[in-house]
Amino acid sequence: MLPKTPAKGMRDFLPKEFALRQQVLTTIQKTYESFGFTRIETPAVENIQLLTSKQGGDNEKLIFKILKRGEKLENATEENLCDLGLRYDLTVPLARFYSNNVGQLPTVFKSIQMDNVWRADRPQRGRFRQFVQCDIDIIGEETNIAETELISATMQALANLGFNDVVVRLSDRRLLNALASHCGFDDDQKDKVFIALDKLDKIGVTGVLAEVEQIAPGKAYEFVDLINRITSASDPFAKCVEELGDSLPDDVKTNIEQILYVANNSVTNGKVKFDVTLVRGMGYYTGTIYEISVEGMVSSVGGGGRYDKMIGKITGTDVPACGFSIGFERIVLLLQERGATQQKSMGKAVLVDKKLDKQSLLYVMDFCRQQRKQGNNVTLLKKIKNIGYQFKQLKEQGYEIYEFRNGTFNKID
């Protein structure tokens, strides 16, 4: 027997589920378009050199690789069996897209991408091997106009989906670097320290302390104690600025201050707060970073940041870039748990007898055609023996039901 279930980490979607997903995607896209973003599409498959260019952090370990074909495969060595792979996110393909099409794009390019990505990850609640990401990015804007627009647009999209309990956690990779330098870590120790700090919510203070002590003996306590003083303060950002003093560059301090001020005075469905423990694992972030969470989901439902060096690795010239990605699957899961269903009516269902004569069938077909011209969706079905069950199914699907009998159409309530 052939398998009837999807591959592990993949899913089928029933009509009702798919309709809700489309409704959510439409809401998100319309919101983003209202902020001046335009939609693009890139291939699901990219060259393996791009996907393994050390810009995707740990996600590069999760690539679904594609074997070479035909003679190329026959002549391949163990080291170069694959030449293509499925994209694991939408940011790296966007950098390639921009590099390839920059002459046809505006100076400041605001893009929308809403497509599937693939990761050979371990499936769990809200995490799958094939899933949709909803990204907006601004390329060519070096100021924090980009960050504030991205945060505002994303929070508005969530507001339009009914989320009024949104929290955006904000930090900056340059601030983390200053923090590590202030505590005396060497450059080759910093990334490992950040990885340990990123686990704070999973392994706790004791766990972080132990890991940092292994990385830099004698420096762990001072580092963790500094983090505790900052996070426990009534104003963590002010405390961080005070503690770091001249170690924190003025432009980084001003950048965070401005984003916090503008965002918190412009959004209405949540708040933006500084979080010194925010790291974000992607290797390509160069400045501002942020994650977004909503009530009911322990892990974040989106995130992003500034990646000013990524495009330069393709073209040789750095271009400022910043993005925000909504975790679409987790958002849909939360909406389903909150009882959300599709809001759009399926249209009209016209039921006819099995033994309908050709003249009557032609009449019914003409009625359906006229209804469709008026913008209605119409499905034509024959009546089944258990007509009550058929009515029940159609109503559950959201149809208005019309029965053709004795030359007339009768609406069934």
C-alpha positions in Angstrom: 0.0 0.0 0.0 1.2 3.5 -0.9 1.3 6.0 2.0 -1.7 8.3 2.3 -0.4 10.7 4.9 1.8 13.7 4.0 5.6 13.4 4.6 6.6 14.2 8.2 6.4 17.9 8.9 4.2 18.5 5.9 0.4 19.0 5.9 -2.8 18.8 3.9 -5.3 21.6 4.3 -9.1 21.0 4.1 -11.2 23.6 2.3 -12.2 25.4 5.5 -8.6 25.5 6.7 -7.3 26.8 3.4 -10.0 29.5 3.3 -9.0 30.8 6.7 -5.3 30.8 5.6 -6.2 32.7 2.5 -8.2 35.2 4.5 -5.3 35.8 6.8 -2.8 36.2 3.9 -5.2 38.7 2.2 -5.5 40.7 5.4 -1.7 40.8 5.9 -1.0 41.7 2.2 -3.7 44.5 2.2 -2.2 46.0 5.4 1.3 45.9 4.0 0.2 47.4 0.7 -1.4 50.3 2.6 2.1 51.1 3.9 3.5 51.2 0.3 5.0 47.7 0.1 4.7 45.8 -3.2 4.7 42.0 -3.6 7.4 40.0 -5.4 8.1 36.3 -5.9 11.3 34.3 -6.0 11.9 30.6 -6.9 11.5 27.9 -4.3 14.8 26.5 -5.5 18.1 28.4 -5.2 21.7 27.7 -6.0 23.4 25.8 -3.2 26.3 28.3 -3.1 23.8 31.1 -2.1 22.0 29.0 0.5 25.3 27.9 2.1 27.0 31.3 2.1 27.1 31.5 5.9 24.4 34.2 6.0 21.6 32.0 7.4 23.1 31.0 10.7 21.9 27.6 12.0 19.2 27.4 9.3 21.9 26.4 6.8 22.1 23.1 8.7 18.4 22.5 7.8 18.6 22.8 4.0 16.7 20.3 1.9 19.4 19.8 -0.7 18.7 18.6 -4.3 21.0 16.1 -6.0 22.5 16.8 -9.3 20.8 15.1 -12.2 21.8 12.8 -15.0 25.4 12.8 -16.1 26.2 15.6 -13.6 25.2 13.2 -10.7 27.2 10.3 -12.2 30.3 12.3 -12.3 29.8 14.1 -8.9 32.1 13.5 -6.0 30.9 13.1 -2.4 31.7 16.7 -1.7 29.6 18.1 -4.6 26.6 15.9 -4.9 24.1 18.8 -4.7 23.9 22.0 -6.7 20.5 23.3 -5.6 18.4 23.5 -2.5 14.9 24.5 -1.3 15.0 28.0 0.3 15.0 28.0 4.1 13.9 31.7 4.4 12.9 34.6 2.2 15.6 37.1 3.1 18.6 35.4 1.4 16.7 34.9 -1.8 15.5 38.6 -1.6 19.2 39.7 -1.5 19.9 37.8 -4.6 16.7 39.1 -6.3 17.6 42.7 -5.5 21.2 42.2 -6.7 19.9 40.8 -10.0 17.1 43.4 -10.6 18.4 46.5 -8.9 18.4 48.5 -12.2 14.6 48.0 -12.4 13.8 48.8 -8.8 13.2 52.1 -7.0 16.0 53.7 -4.9 14.2 52.7 -1.7 12.5 49.3 -2.4 9.7 48.1 -0.1 8.9 44.4 -0.8 6.3 41.9 0.3 7.0 38.2 0.2 4.4 35.6 1.3 5.6 32.1 0.2 6.5 28.7 1.4 10.0 27.9 2.8 11.4 24.5 3.8 13.6 23.4 6.8 14.6 19.9 7.8 13.6 20.7 11.4 12.0 18.6 14.1 8.3 19.2 13.9 6.5 20.5 17.0 3.6 22.8 17.9 3.6 25.7 15.5 6.7 24.4 13.7 6.7 22.5 10.4 9.1 21.4 7.7 7.1 23.3 5.0 5.6 26.6 6.2 4.6 30.0 5.0 6.5 33.1 5.9 5.2 36.7 5.5 8.1 39.1 5.0 8.3 42.8 4.5 11.7 44.4 3.8 13.0 47.9 3.0 16.2 48.1 1.0 18.0 51.3 0.4 16.9 53.2 3.6 19.8 53.7 6.0 17.9 55.6 8.7 15.5 54.1 11.3 12.6 55.2 9.2 12.9 51.6 8.0 12.6 50.0 11.4 9.7 52.2 12.6 7.8 51.5 9.3 8.4 47.8 9.6 7.3 47.6 13.2 4.2 49.8 12.6 3.1 47.8 9.5 3.6 44.5 11.3 1.7 45.5 14.4 -1.1 47.0 12.3 -1.4 43.7 10.3 -1.7 41.8 13.6 -4.3 44.4 14.8 -6.3 43.8 11.7 -6.3 40.1 12.5 -7.6 40.8 16.0 -4.5 40.8 18.1 -4.5 43.6 20.6 -1.9 42.1 23.0 1.3 42.5 21.0 4.8 43.0 22.4 7.8 43.8 20.3 11.2 43.2 22.0 13.9 45.4 20.6 17.7 45.5 20.8 20.8 46.0 18.6 23.6 43.7 17.7 26.0 46.6 18.1 24.8 47.1 21.6 25.4 43.4 22.4 28.9 43.8 21.0 29.5 46.8 23.2 28.1 44.9 26.2 30.5 42.0 25.5 33.5 44.3 25.1 32.5 46.1 28.4 32.7 42.8 30.2 36.1 42.0 28.7 35.3 39.2 26.3 37.7 38.7 23.3 36.3 39.0 19.8 36.5 35.3 19.2 34.4 34.7 22.4 31.6 37.1 21.7 29.4 35.0 19.4 29.6 32.0 21.8 28.6 34.3 24.7 25.6 35.6 22.7 24.5 32.0 21.9 24.6 31.3 25.6 22.6 34.5 26.4 20.0 33.6 23.8 19.2 30.4 25.8 18.3 32.4 28.9 14.6 31.6 28.7 15.4 27.9 28.3 18.3 27.2 30.6 17.9 30.0 33.1 20.5 32.2 34.8 22.4 29.3 36.2 22.6 27.6 32.8 23.9 30.8 31.1 26.4 31.3 34.0 27.8 27.8 33.5 28.1 28.1 29.7 29.8 31.5 29.8 32.2 30.3 32.5 33.3 27.6 30.1 33.8 30.1 27.3 35.6 32.7 29.4 36.6 31.5 32.8 36.4 34.2 35.5 34.2 36.6 33.5 30.8 34.9 33.7 29.6 36.2 37.0 30.3 39.9 36.1 28.5 39.4 32.8 25.4 37.7 34.2 25.2 40.1 37.1 25.2 43.0 34.6 22.4 41.4 32.6 20.4 40.9 35.9 20.9 44.6 36.9 19.7 45.8 33.5 16.7 43.4 33.2 15.4 44.1 36.7 15.5 47.9 36.4 12.3 49.9 36.1 13.8 51.3 32.8 16.1 48.6 31.4 17.3 50.8 28.5 18.2 53.7 30.7 20.0 51.3 33.0 21.9 49.7 30.1 23.0 53.1 28.9 24.2 54.0 32.4 26.1 50.7 32.9 27.8 50.8 29.5 28.7 54.5 29.6 31.2 55.3 26.8 31.3 51.7 25.7 28.0 52.3 23.9 28.3 54.3 20.7 26.1 57.4 20.6 24.5 56.5 17.3 23.4 53.1 18.7 21.9 54.8 21.8 20.1 57.4 19.7 18.8 54.7 17.2 17.2 52.7 20.0 15.8 55.7 21.8 14.1 57.0 18.6 12.6 53.7 17.6 11.2 53.2 21.1 9.7 56.7 21.2 8.2 56.7 17.8 6.8 53.1 17.9 5.3 53.4 21.4 3.6 56.7 20.5 2.1 55.4 17.2 0.9 51.9 17.7 -2.3 51.1 19.4 -2.4 47.3 19.9 0.6 46.7 22.1 4.0 48.0 23.1 7.7 48.0 22.1 10.2 47.5 24.8 14.0 47.2 25.0 15.3 43.7 25.9 19.1 43.3 26.4 18.8 39.5 26.3 17.4 39.5 22.7 20.1 38.0 20.4 18.4 36.5 17.3 20.4 33.7 15.8 20.8 34.7 12.2 24.3 35.4 11.2 23.5 38.3 8.9 22.1 40.9 11.3 24.2 44.1 11.7 22.2 46.5 13.8 18.6 46.7 15.1 17.0 43.4 15.9 13.4 42.6 17.2 11.0 39.8 17.9 7.3 39.9 18.3 5.0 37.9 20.6 1.3 37.7 21.4 -0.6 36.2 24.3 -1.1 32.5 24.0 2.2 31.6 22.3 5.3 31.0 24.4 7.7 31.4 21.5 7.8 34.5 19.3 5.5 34.8 16.3 7.8 36.9 14.2 11.1 38.8 14.1 13.7 40.5 12.0 16.3 43.2 12.0 18.8 45.1 9.9 21.2 43.3 7.6 23.3 46.0 5.8 26.1 43.6 4.7 24.2 40.8 3.0 23.7 42.3 -0.5 27.3 43.4 -0.5 28.4 39.8 -0.3 26.7 39.3 -3.7 27.4 42.6 -5.5 30.5 43.8 -3.7 28.8 47.0 -2.6 26.9 47.2 0.7 23.3 48.3 0.6 21.3 49.2 3.7 18.5 46.7 4.3 16.0 45.9 7.1 13.2 43.3 7.3 10.4 41.9 9.5 8.9 38.4 9.2 5.5 37.2 10.6 5.4 33.6 11.7 2.3 32.9 9.6 1.7 29.3 10.8 1.8 30.3 14.5 -0.6 33.2 13.8 -3.1 30.9 12.1 -2.8 28.3 14.9 -3.6 31.0 17.5 -6.5 32.3 15.4 -7.9 28.7 15.2 -7.5 28.2 18.9 -9.4 31.5 19.5 -12.2 30.1 17.3 -11.6 32.1 14.1 -13.3 30.8 11.0 -13.5 32.0 7.4 -15.8 35.0 7.2 -16.5 35.0 3.5 -19.6 33.3 2.2 -18.9 30.4 -0.3 -21.7 31.7 -2.5 -24.8 29.9 -3.8 -25.5 26.2 -4.2 -28.1 25.2 -6.8 -29.6 21.7 -6.4 -31.4 19.9 -9.2 -33.0 16.4 -9.7 -30.8 13.7 -11.1 -33.3 13.1 -14.0 -33.4 16.7 -15.2 -34.4 17.1 -18.9 -32.1 18.9 -21.2 -34.2 22.1 -21.5 -34.4 22.4 -17.8 -30.7 21.8 -17.4 -30.0 24.5 -20.0 -32.3 26.9 -18.1 -30.5 26.2 -14.8 -27.1 26.6 -16.5 -28.2 30.0 -17.8 -29.3 31.0 -14.3 -25.9 30.0 -12.8 -24.1 32.0 -15.6 -26.1 35.1 -14.8 -25.4 34.8 -11.1 -21.7 34.5 -11.8 -21.8 37.6 -14.0 -23.2 39.5 -11.0 -20.1 38.4 -9.0 -21.6 35.4 -7.2 -19.8 32.0 -6.8 -22.2 29.3 -7.8 -21.9 25.5 -7.5 -24.3 23.2 -9.3 -25.1 19.9 -7.6 -27.6 17.1 -8.0 -29.8 16.3 -5.0 -28.8 13.2 -3.1 -31.2 10.8 -1.4 -30.4 12.1 2.1 -31.3 15.7 1.2 -31.2 16.8 4.9 -27.6 15.7 5.2 -26.7 17.5 2.0 -28.4 20.7 3.2 -26.5 20.5 6.5 -23.1 20.1 4.8 -23.7 23.0 2.4 -24.8 25.3 5.2 -21.7 24.4 7.2 -19.6 25.2 4.2 -21.2 28.7 4.0 -23.5 28.3 1.0 -26.9 29.8 0.3 -29.0 26.9 -1.0 -31.4 27.1 -3.9 -33.5 24.1 -5.0 -34.7 24.0 -8.6 -38.2 22.5 -8.7 -41.1 22.8 -11.1 -39.3 25.4 -13.2 -38.5 27.8 -10.3 -35.6 28.4 -7.9 -36.6 28.2 -4.2 -34.2 29.4 -1.5 -33.8 26.9 1.4 -33.4 28.4 4.8 
